[in-house]
Amino acid sequence: MKSFIIYGASGYTGELIAEKCKELDYPAILAGRNPDRIRPLAEKLDLPFRVFDLDDSSKIQSSIKDCFAVLHCAGPFVHTAEPMARACIAAGVHYMDITGEIPVFQTIHSLDGEAKKAGVALMPGTGFDVVPTDCAANMVTARCKNATDLDIAFFSLGQMSRGTMKSALLQMPNGNRIRRNGKVESGALLKLKKTVRLAGKDRTGFSIPWGDVFTAGISTGIGNVTVYSMVPGLPVFMAPLIRPFTGLLKNAGVQSFLRNRIDSGSAGPDEKTRNSDRSYVYARAWNSANESEFAEVEIETMEGYRFTVESSIKVLEKLEKAKGLSGFLTPSMAFGSDLVLELPDTKILRQLPN
């Protein structure tokens, strides 16, 4: 394999990916903004490293131009993704990241034309956001050709990393997001709810501003998309009690307090949890004019962070071998909806119609 950059390698997920690359003897180059964090990790793993920030595009380009791809793991992506993606286009280097933030997908999508001219692939969301959901969405769309609506849901007991929680915290003041008639619309958090059979039980969850609200509209062409999270430990009856207080998330003091609370917590799930927990993804496409015309799928897979490590490396492997990929791409657009089934410990549990 040709050399590639893992930028943000000293973060929780970046370090897990770096460790896996070392295990596979892949030529990863670790990179980030802070030498005091990158150097010790590079020495521990005996991998090369580079230190640069994202303020100077020419510096980014000179630091990445000898690699075939950048796997961008440094959040919050709403601040970091665009400068890295633009530098990748200018340097002729493929761009990947592990974001799940709708504004980031929208920003990267806006660079589609420039990337195609440069022959550069832009592939945000190569982790648990949005590989399994994107693949599931396209599985059901392929089996329901005239679908007008798409629901996606997922359930996982896994803990979030500090970086993921901080990214989510930045987006929560913006409320919920759904796609209607081809446009991404705003709405209230903890309002739209749905019950889905996942992991052998009926589970009720709420619509959330997950990346597929934007990406599934691109990859499937369906105009109405809603994503639900079946949140363990949140009784459904509590939602109306919590909803009035979500406006407080716009307050700078509240944001600062919550960021400090996040920093005081654990970095993310431990190895035992990553190797034992399971995740479940559901997608349903249907034709609103004909209820008998529908397709469903449920997929069982790994814990979210283990999944992100495995899926990002799988995409790197495929991207290096691929020819002619350029512009904005979701994982399934680039490599087909069966991509998720190429990953370890992943299988389809059920499909309808059979």
C-alpha positions in Angstrom: 0.0 0.0 0.0 1.1 3.6 -0.7 1.7 6.0 2.2 -1.3 7.9 3.7 -1.8 10.4 6.5 -3.8 9.9 9.6 -4.4 13.5 10.7 -5.6 13.8 14.3 -3.9 10.5 15.1 -3.5 11.3 18.8 -7.3 11.6 19.3 -9.2 8.6 20.7 -10.4 7.2 17.3 -7.3 8.3 15.4 -5.1 6.4 17.8 -7.2 3.3 17.5 -6.8 3.5 13.7 -3.1 4.1 13.9 -2.6 1.1 16.2 -4.6 -1.1 13.7 -2.4 0.2 10.8 0.7 -0.7 12.7 -0.7 -4.2 13.4 -1.3 -4.6 9.6 2.1 -3.1 8.7 0.4 -0.4 6.6 2.5 2.7 5.8 0.6 5.2 7.9 2.1 8.6 8.6 0.8 10.1 11.9 0.0 13.8 11.9 -1.6 16.5 14.0 -1.3 20.0 15.5 0.4 19.2 18.8 3.9 17.7 18.7 3.7 16.8 22.4 0.9 14.4 21.6 1.9 13.1 18.1 5.6 12.4 18.8 5.1 10.0 21.8 2.4 8.1 19.9 4.7 7.8 16.8 7.6 6.6 18.9 5.4 4.1 20.7 4.1 2.7 17.4 7.4 3.2 15.5 5.7 5.1 12.8 6.7 8.4 11.0 5.0 11.6 12.0 4.4 15.2 10.9 3.3 18.2 12.8 1.2 21.0 11.1 -1.9 22.9 11.8 -4.8 23.8 9.4 -4.3 27.6 9.2 -1.9 27.6 6.2 -3.1 25.7 3.1 0.3 25.7 1.5 1.8 24.1 4.6 -0.9 21.4 4.6 -0.3 20.7 0.9 3.5 20.4 1.3 2.9 18.0 4.2 0.5 15.7 2.4 1.5 15.8 -1.3 3.6 12.6 -1.2 0.7 10.5 0.1 -2.2 9.0 -1.8 -4.9 9.9 0.8 -5.6 11.7 4.1 -7.8 10.1 6.7 -8.9 13.1 8.7 -9.7 12.3 12.3 -9.3 15.7 13.9 -12.5 17.3 15.1 -14.7 19.2 15.6 -15.0 18.6 11.9 -17.3 21.6 11.4 -14.1 23.6 12.0 -11.4 21.3 10.5 -12.8 19.5 7.5 -13.0 22.2 4.9 -9.4 23.4 5.1 -8.1 19.9 5.0 -10.4 19.0 2.1 -9.4 22.1 0.1 -5.7 21.3 0.6 -6.3 17.7 -0.5 -7.9 19.0 -3.8 -5.0 21.4 -4.4 -2.4 18.7 -3.7 -4.2 16.0 -5.7 -4.7 13.7 -2.6 -7.8 11.8 -1.8 -9.8 13.0 1.3 -11.6 10.8 3.8 -12.9 11.6 7.3 -14.9 10.1 10.1 -17.4 12.9 10.6 -21.2 12.5 11.2 -22.1 16.1 11.1 -24.6 17.3 8.5 -23.0 20.7 8.0 -19.7 19.0 7.2 -21.2 16.7 4.6 -22.9 19.7 3.0 -19.6 21.7 2.9 -17.6 18.8 1.4 -20.4 18.2 -1.1 -20.1 21.8 -2.2 -16.5 21.0 -3.3 -17.7 18.2 -5.6 -17.0 20.1 -8.9 -13.5 21.2 -7.8 -12.6 17.7 -6.7 -13.8 16.1 -10.0 -11.6 18.5 -12.0 -8.6 17.6 -9.8 -9.4 13.9 -9.9 -9.7 13.7 -6.1 -12.2 11.7 -4.2 -13.9 13.3 -1.3 -15.3 10.7 1.0 -16.5 12.0 4.4 -18.2 9.6 6.8 -16.1 6.4 6.5 -16.8 5.3 10.0 -19.9 4.2 11.9 -21.2 7.5 10.6 -22.2 6.7 7.8 -21.0 3.4 6.4 -23.5 0.9 7.9 -26.5 3.2 7.5 -25.5 4.4 4.0 -25.1 0.7 2.9 -28.4 -0.3 4.5 -30.2 2.6 2.9 -29.0 1.6 -0.5 -29.8 -2.1 0.0 -33.5 -1.3 0.5 -33.5 1.4 -2.2 -32.3 -1.2 -4.7 -35.2 -3.5 -3.7 -37.8 -0.7 -3.8 -37.3 1.1 -7.1 -40.0 3.6 -6.7 -39.4 4.6 -3.1 -40.4 8.1 -2.0 -39.5 7.8 1.7 -36.6 6.3 3.7 -36.3 5.7 7.5 -33.0 4.7 9.1 -32.6 3.7 12.7 -29.8 2.3 14.8 -29.3 1.0 18.3 -26.0 0.6 20.2 -25.1 0.4 23.9 -21.7 1.9 23.2 -20.2 4.9 24.9 -19.2 8.0 22.9 -15.7 9.4 22.9 -14.9 12.9 24.1 -14.4 14.2 20.6 -17.8 12.8 19.4 -19.6 14.3 22.4 -18.0 17.7 21.7 -19.0 17.6 18.1 -22.5 16.6 19.0 -22.6 19.4 21.6 -21.8 22.0 18.9 -24.6 20.8 16.7 -27.4 20.4 19.3 -28.3 24.1 19.5 -29.3 23.8 15.8 -32.0 21.3 16.7 -33.1 18.3 14.6 -32.7 17.8 10.9 -34.9 15.8 8.5 -35.0 15.7 4.7 -38.3 16.6 3.1 -39.0 16.9 -0.6 -35.2 16.9 -1.3 -34.4 19.7 1.2 -32.8 19.4 4.7 -35.2 21.0 7.2 -34.9 22.0 10.8 -37.1 20.8 13.6 -37.3 20.3 17.4 -35.1 17.7 19.2 -36.9 14.8 20.9 -40.1 15.2 19.0 -40.4 12.8 16.0 -40.4 9.2 17.4 -40.6 5.8 15.9 -40.7 2.2 17.1 -38.6 -0.3 15.3 -37.7 -4.0 16.0 -34.0 -4.1 16.6 -31.8 -6.7 18.3 -34.9 -8.9 18.8 -37.0 -6.2 20.6 -39.3 -3.4 19.8 -37.4 -0.2 20.6 -38.6 3.4 20.5 -36.3 6.2 19.5 -36.2 9.8 18.4 -35.2 11.5 15.1 -31.7 13.0 15.3 -29.6 15.1 13.0 -27.5 12.2 11.7 -25.3 12.5 8.6 -27.5 10.3 6.5 -30.2 12.9 6.5 -28.0 14.6 3.9 -25.9 11.7 2.5 -28.8 9.3 1.9 -30.5 11.9 -0.1 -27.5 12.0 -2.4 -26.7 8.3 -2.5 -30.3 7.0 -2.9 -32.0 10.0 -4.6 -34.9 9.7 -2.1 -36.4 13.0 -1.1 -37.7 12.2 2.3 -35.2 10.9 4.8 -35.5 10.6 8.6 -32.9 9.0 11.0 -33.7 7.7 14.4 -31.5 6.7 17.4 -32.9 4.1 19.8 -31.2 5.7 22.9 -30.8 3.2 25.7 -31.6 4.6 29.2 -33.9 7.4 27.9 -37.5 6.6 28.8 -39.8 7.8 26.0 -42.2 9.5 28.5 -39.3 11.8 29.6 -38.9 13.4 26.2 -41.6 16.1 26.6 -40.1 17.0 30.0 -36.6 17.4 28.5 -37.5 19.1 25.2 -38.3 22.6 26.7 -34.8 22.8 28.1 -32.9 22.0 24.9 -32.9 25.7 24.1 -30.4 26.2 27.0 -27.8 24.5 24.8 -27.5 27.8 22.9 -26.1 29.5 26.0 -22.3 29.9 25.9 -22.1 29.3 29.7 -24.0 26.0 29.4 -21.8 24.9 26.4 -18.6 25.7 28.4 -19.9 23.8 31.5 -20.8 20.7 29.4 -17.5 20.8 27.5 -15.7 20.8 30.9 -17.8 17.9 32.0 -17.0 16.0 28.8 -13.2 16.6 29.4 -13.4 15.2 32.9 -14.9 11.9 31.6 -13.2 8.9 30.1 -11.7 9.2 26.6 -14.0 6.5 25.2 -15.0 2.8 25.6 -12.3 0.4 26.7 -11.0 -2.5 24.7 -13.2 -5.1 26.3 -16.3 -3.0 25.5 -15.2 -2.3 21.9 -14.7 -6.1 21.3 -17.9 -7.2 23.0 -20.6 -4.7 22.3 -22.8 -5.0 19.2 -24.6 -2.4 17.0 -27.8 -2.7 15.0 -28.8 -0.8 11.9 -32.3 -0.7 10.3 -33.5 0.9 7.0 -36.9 0.9 5.4 -37.7 2.4 2.0 -41.3 2.6 0.7 -43.6 4.2 -1.8 -46.0 6.6 0.0 -48.6 6.0 -2.8 -48.5 2.2 -2.5 -48.0 0.7 1.0 -47.3 -2.7 -0.4 -44.2 -1.4 -2.2 -41.5 -1.4 0.4 -38.2 -3.0 1.5 -36.6 -3.4 5.0 -33.2 -4.6 6.3 -31.7 -5.1 9.7 -27.9 -5.4 10.0 -25.9 -6.5 13.1 -22.4 -5.3 13.4 -19.6 -4.3 15.7 -19.4 -1.7 18.4 -19.2 1.8 16.8 -15.5 2.6 17.4 -14.3 -0.8 16.4 -16.5 -0.5 13.4 -15.0 2.9 12.5 -11.5 1.5 12.7 -12.3 -1.5 10.5 -14.4 0.4 8.0 -12.0 3.3 7.5 -9.1 0.9 6.8 -11.3 -1.1 4.4 -12.1 2.1 2.5 -8.4 3.1 2.4 -7.6 -0.3 0.9 -10.3 0.0 -1.7 -9.5 3.6 -2.5 -5.9 2.8 -3.2 -6.9 0.1 -5.7 -9.8 2.0 -7.3 -9.4 3.8 -10.6 -11.3 6.9 -11.7 -13.0 7.8 -8.4 -13.4 11.6 -7.9 -15.7 14.1 -6.4 -18.1 13.7 -3.5 -18.9 10.1 -2.7 -20.6 8.2 0.1 -19.2 4.8 0.9 -21.9 2.9 -1.0 -21.6 5.2 -4.0 -17.9 4.4 -4.2 -17.9 0.7 -3.4 -21.5 -0.6 -3.4 -23.9 -1.4 -0.6 -22.3 -4.7 0.2 -19.2 -2.9 1.5 -20.6 -3.2 5.1 -20.8 -7.0 4.7 -17.1 -7.2 3.9 -16.3 -6.1 7.5 -15.7 -8.5 10.4 -18.6 -9.7 12.6 -21.2 -8.1 10.3 -24.3 -9.8 8.9 -27.9 -9.2 7.7 -30.3 -10.4 10.4 -33.5 -10.0 8.4 -34.9 -8.6 5.1 -38.5 -7.9 4.0 -39.9 -8.9 1.7 -38.1 -12.2 2.0 
